[in-house]
Amino acid sequence: MIAGSVVVVIGAFVVGESIPALTHIGGSRFMTDESWHPAADASFGQFNLLPILIGTVLSSFAAISVAAPLGILSAAFCQFYAPLRVARWYRLMIELMAGVPSVVFGLWGLVVLVPIIARIHPPGQSLFTGIVILTLMILPTVALLSDAALASVPRSYLQGAAALGLSRATTTLSVVIPAARSGLVTAVLLGLVRAIGETMAVVMVCGNVVRVPSGPFDPIRTLTATIALEMGYARGDHRASLFFCGMILLFLVTLLVTTMEIVNRRLRHGTT
């Protein structure tokens, strides 16, 4: 109850602070203005959020498209292939990786990964670098939740598959993963939510250039990075436009959580 009330209060605050952006700037200008050069007075600024929104979507969905299969395969390895001692240490490493602060990932990416990518294709701080860092950051979330989902599959399913003479790979792909679909969907969507909401690591490795990328090695800026970089000095309509960015993030997260609930409900009732 308390947690739900806090979410409602935060959502109401963000929406309330976004209203001046909608009244003074107008929703259409966030997609049609020439560029992103905001000002305290809407008549003197440019407020095109489309490149920032595209950067957010590209980096987040590309990262989860890599992290999802790797995380699920990692969970399957722990559950059905690794010796007990190896699986225990492997899970420990994943848990430690999940506890690494995002700024540490960003620092490693800035100092190590960016120079390597810059030698291949400058400038190094790019969409591709952001995807790599986000993949590493959300992989533990997907792997641990997938591991829990696979572990919850009833042992009778495994015993039945063994009685039918199915191989371990066939059992995993045809029996266990379909039985754990609900938990796996939750793992993937929660990983995607984390990717969308990540800030510091993205600020450090993506280049923070507001433009639509023409390729994976172009720099981008995300919604969270825009809020973090500009909120400290924003005033007037500029500040309201940043709260509008926050409202978009809340909408995306709400949409993903709602999708997760709908999909899980249908999977539990066998309608898909």
Backbone torsions as a table, in degrees:
resi	resn	phi	psi	omega
1	MET	NA	-47.8	-179.8
2	ILE	-63.7	-45.3	-179.6
3	ALA	-61.3	-43.2	178.1
4	GLY	-62.5	-39.1	178.9
5	SER	-65.1	-39.3	178.6
6	VAL	-62.7	-42.4	179.1
7	VAL	-62.0	-43.3	179.7
8	VAL	-63.4	-43.5	-179.6
9	VAL	-63.3	-44.8	179.4
10	ILE	-63.1	-44.7	179.0
11	GLY	-60.9	-43.6	179.1
12	ALA	-63.6	-39.4	178.9
13	PHE	-63.5	-46.2	-178.8
14	VAL	-63.4	-44.1	179.4
15	VAL	-64.2	-41.6	179.1
16	GLY	-62.6	-40.7	178.7
17	GLU	-72.4	-17.9	179.6
18	SER	-84.9	-16.8	-175.0
19	ILE	-57.4	-42.8	177.5
20	PRO	-58.5	-32.9	178.2
21	ALA	-65.3	-38.3	-179.1
22	LEU	-75.0	-33.0	-178.2
23	THR	-83.1	-39.5	-177.2
24	HIS	-87.1	-36.9	-176.2
25	ILE	-95.7	-45.6	-177.3
26	GLY	92.6	140.6	-176.6
27	GLY	-61.9	-33.8	-175.8
28	SER	-67.6	-31.8	-177.8
29	ARG	-66.8	-24.4	178.3
30	PHE	-68.1	-13.8	178.3
31	MET	-115.7	-16.5	-171.7
32	THR	-115.0	-15.2	178.5
33	ASP	-61.0	158.7	-175.2
34	GLU	-68.4	-34.0	-175.1
35	SER	-159.7	-175.4	176.2
36	TRP	-108.4	94.4	173.9
37	HIS	-137.9	72.3	-171.3
38	PRO	-69.5	156.4	176.6
39	ALA	-139.4	163.4	-179.7
40	ALA	-63.7	-28.9	176.4
41	ASP	-106.9	123.4	-174.6
42	ALA	-57.7	-31.1	-176.9
43	SER	-70.7	-15.4	-178.6
44	PHE	-106.5	-0.3	-174.2
45	GLY	-117.7	169.1	173.1
46	GLN	-119.0	134.0	-168.5
47	PHE	-131.5	39.4	-179.0
48	ASN	-76.8	110.1	179.9
49	LEU	-93.3	-4.2	-174.1
50	LEU	-59.3	-46.2	177.7
51	PRO	-61.6	-35.3	179.7
52	ILE	-69.2	-41.8	178.2
53	LEU	-64.9	-40.9	178.1
54	ILE	-63.9	-42.1	177.3
55	GLY	-60.5	-40.4	178.4
56	THR	-63.2	-47.7	-176.8
57	VAL	-66.9	-44.9	-178.7
58	LEU	-62.2	-48.8	-177.8
59	SER	-64.7	-42.1	-176.0
60	SER	-70.6	-48.4	-176.2
61	PHE	-72.8	-32.9	175.3
62	ALA	-66.2	-40.6	179.4
63	ALA	-63.5	-44.2	-178.0
64	ILE	-71.7	-27.3	177.8
65	SER	-67.3	-24.4	175.5
66	VAL	-90.7	-43.6	-175.1
67	ALA	-69.8	-32.4	-176.6
68	ALA	-62.4	-55.6	179.1
69	PRO	-64.4	-37.2	178.8
70	LEU	-65.1	-41.9	179.9
71	GLY	-65.6	-42.1	179.9
72	ILE	-67.9	-42.0	176.7
73	LEU	-64.0	-37.7	177.3
74	SER	-62.3	-42.1	178.6
75	ALA	-65.9	-40.6	178.7
76	ALA	-64.9	-37.1	176.8
77	PHE	-61.4	-45.2	-179.6
78	CYS	-64.1	-40.1	-173.0
79	GLN	-79.3	-36.7	-166.6
80	PHE	-126.3	-8.5	-175.2
81	TYR	-122.9	-40.0	-174.5
82	ALA	-75.5	142.5	169.7
83	PRO	-58.5	156.3	-173.2
84	LEU	-56.6	-44.3	-178.9
85	ARG	-66.6	-42.1	178.6
86	VAL	-63.4	-43.2	179.7
87	ALA	-62.4	-38.4	-179.9
88	ARG	-63.6	-45.4	179.8
89	TRP	-70.9	-34.4	178.8
90	TYR	-64.5	-44.3	177.1
91	ARG	-62.6	-38.4	178.5
92	LEU	-61.5	-42.0	178.5
93	MET	-64.3	-40.3	177.9
94	ILE	-64.0	-41.5	178.9
95	GLU	-64.7	-39.5	176.6
96	LEU	-65.2	-38.9	178.0
97	MET	-64.1	-37.0	178.6
98	ALA	-65.8	-25.8	-178.5
99	GLY	-88.5	-3.9	179.9
100	VAL	-69.7	128.4	179.3
101	PRO	-61.4	147.4	-177.3
102	SER	-62.1	-32.9	-179.5
103	VAL	-66.0	-28.5	177.1
104	VAL	-69.7	-41.8	174.0
105	PHE	-58.9	-44.3	179.7
106	GLY	-63.3	-40.8	179.3
107	LEU	-64.9	-44.4	176.8
108	TRP	-61.2	-42.8	179.1
109	GLY	-63.4	-40.0	-178.6
110	LEU	-68.4	-40.4	-174.1
111	VAL	-86.1	-34.9	-173.8
112	VAL	-106.4	-53.9	-171.5
113	LEU	-74.3	-42.9	-177.9
114	VAL	-58.9	-46.6	177.8
115	PRO	-61.8	-35.3	178.8
116	ILE	-65.1	-46.8	-179.7
117	ILE	-68.4	-33.4	179.3
118	ALA	-63.4	-32.7	177.4
119	ARG	-70.3	-28.2	178.3
120	ILE	-82.5	-46.8	-179.4
121	HIS	-155.0	102.5	179.5
122	PRO	-63.6	154.0	14.2
123	PRO	-92.5	-4.7	-179.4
124	GLY	99.3	-49.5	174.2
125	GLN	-78.4	109.2	-167.5
126	SER	-157.5	175.9	174.4
127	LEU	-57.8	-43.6	-178.6
128	PHE	-61.1	-44.9	178.5
129	THR	-61.4	-42.9	177.8
130	GLY	-61.3	-39.3	178.5
131	ILE	-63.4	-43.2	179.9
132	VAL	-61.8	-47.1	-178.5
133	ILE	-66.1	-44.3	179.3
134	LEU	-63.4	-37.3	177.9
135	THR	-61.0	-45.5	178.7
136	LEU	-64.1	-34.0	-176.8
137	MET	-74.8	-38.3	-176.3
138	ILE	-92.4	-12.7	179.3
139	LEU	-56.6	-45.5	178.3
140	PRO	-60.9	-37.5	178.0
141	THR	-60.9	-49.1	-179.9
142	VAL	-64.7	-42.6	-176.7
143	ALA	-65.6	-46.1	-177.4
144	LEU	-67.9	-42.7	178.7
145	LEU	-68.5	-36.2	176.5
146	SER	-66.9	-38.4	177.5
147	ASP	-60.4	-43.7	177.8
148	ALA	-64.8	-38.1	179.4
149	ALA	-66.0	-43.2	179.1
150	LEU	-68.0	-35.1	179.3
151	ALA	-67.4	-23.3	-177.9
152	SER	-83.5	-5.9	178.0
153	VAL	-66.4	129.4	-177.9
154	PRO	-56.3	140.9	-179.9
155	ARG	-63.8	-24.4	179.6
156	SER	-62.5	-30.3	177.2
157	TYR	-64.2	-43.2	179.7
158	LEU	-67.5	-40.1	178.8
159	GLN	-64.9	-39.3	177.4
160	GLY	-64.9	-41.3	178.5
161	ALA	-64.5	-40.3	178.2
162	ALA	-64.5	-38.3	179.3
163	ALA	-64.7	-30.3	178.4
164	LEU	-81.8	-5.2	178.8
165	GLY	79.9	21.0	-179.9
166	LEU	-73.3	144.1	177.3
167	SER	-71.2	167.4	-179.4
168	ARG	-63.4	-41.4	179.7
169	ALA	-65.2	-43.3	179.5
170	THR	-65.5	-40.3	177.6
171	THR	-61.2	-43.7	-178.7
172	THR	-64.5	-47.3	-174.3
173	LEU	-77.3	-36.7	-171.6
174	SER	-100.2	-17.7	-176.9
175	VAL	-117.8	-56.6	-171.5
176	VAL	-70.3	-51.3	-176.7
177	ILE	-63.2	-44.0	174.6
178	PRO	-60.8	-36.3	179.3
179	ALA	-69.3	-25.6	-177.8
180	ALA	-102.5	18.0	-174.2
181	ARG	-56.1	-41.9	-177.1
182	SER	-60.5	-47.5	179.0
183	GLY	-67.6	-34.6	179.3
184	LEU	-68.9	-38.6	176.1
185	VAL	-62.3	-42.4	177.6
186	THR	-61.0	-43.2	179.7
187	ALA	-60.6	-44.7	-178.1
188	VAL	-66.6	-45.0	-177.1
189	LEU	-69.3	-36.4	176.4
190	LEU	-67.6	-36.1	173.8
191	GLY	-62.8	-39.9	178.1
192	LEU	-65.3	-40.2	177.6
193	VAL	-60.7	-41.8	178.8
194	ARG	-65.2	-38.9	179.4
195	ALA	-63.7	-42.0	179.6
196	ILE	-64.3	-37.3	-175.9
197	GLY	-87.3	-3.1	-177.7
198	GLU	-69.7	141.1	-174.7
199	THR	-123.8	-66.0	-166.7
200	MET	-62.0	-45.6	-179.2
201	ALA	-62.9	-39.8	179.7
202	VAL	-65.7	-41.0	177.8
203	VAL	-58.1	-37.6	-173.2
204	MET	-80.8	-23.8	-171.1
205	VAL	-121.9	-7.4	-173.3
206	CYS	-97.3	-8.6	175.2
207	GLY	95.0	-28.1	174.2
208	ASN	58.2	42.1	173.9
209	VAL	-104.9	126.5	-176.2
210	VAL	-86.4	91.2	174.1
211	ARG	-162.3	157.6	177.9
212	VAL	-74.7	123.1	-177.1
213	PRO	-69.2	138.2	176.0
214	SER	-92.4	-8.1	179.1
215	GLY	-163.9	172.3	-176.1
216	PRO	-68.0	-17.7	-177.3
217	PHE	-98.8	9.9	174.9
218	ASP	-86.0	146.3	176.5
219	PRO	-71.7	152.5	179.2
220	ILE	-137.4	172.0	168.3
221	ARG	-134.9	143.4	-179.6
222	THR	-106.2	170.1	179.2
223	LEU	-61.7	-44.6	-178.4
224	THR	-66.0	-38.4	178.3
225	ALA	-65.1	-39.2	178.9
226	THR	-61.5	-44.7	178.9
227	ILE	-63.0	-45.3	-177.0
228	ALA	-65.7	-38.5	-175.1
229	LEU	-78.0	-29.7	-169.3
230	GLU	-112.3	-15.3	-174.9
231	MET	-64.3	-28.6	-176.2
232	GLY	-64.2	-25.9	-177.8
233	TYR	-123.8	0.9	-176.6
234	ALA	-70.9	143.2	178.1
235	ARG	-138.7	156.1	172.8
236	GLY	57.9	-130.6	-177.9
237	ASP	-66.7	-27.8	174.6
238	HIS	-61.3	-47.5	178.8
239	ARG	-62.2	-42.4	179.7
240	ALA	-63.7	-36.2	179.0
241	SER	-66.7	-31.5	176.4
242	LEU	-70.1	-37.2	173.4
243	PHE	-65.6	-31.9	174.8
244	PHE	-63.7	-37.5	173.1
245	CYS	-58.8	-43.7	177.7
246	GLY	-62.6	-37.0	178.2
247	MET	-65.7	-37.5	176.0
248	ILE	-62.8	-42.3	177.8
249	LEU	-61.1	-44.4	177.7
250	LEU	-60.9	-39.6	178.9
251	PHE	-63.8	-44.6	179.6
252	LEU	-61.7	-44.4	-179.6
253	VAL	-65.3	-42.9	178.3
254	THR	-61.6	-41.2	178.7
255	LEU	-62.4	-42.3	-179.5
256	LEU	-67.7	-42.6	179.5
257	VAL	-65.0	-41.2	177.4
258	THR	-63.0	-43.2	177.0
259	THR	-59.7	-42.4	179.4
260	MET	-61.2	-43.3	179.9
261	GLU	-65.0	-42.8	-179.6
262	ILE	-64.2	-46.5	-179.4
263	VAL	-63.1	-44.9	-179.7
264	ASN	-63.6	-38.5	179.4
265	ARG	-64.9	-42.0	179.6
266	ARG	-68.2	-37.9	178.3
267	LEU	-65.9	-39.9	179.8
268	ARG	-65.5	-31.6	-178.7
269	HIS	-96.2	4.2	173.2
270	GLY	69.0	29.8	-179.0
271	THR	-94.1	-2.4	177.1
272	THR	-116.5	NA	NA
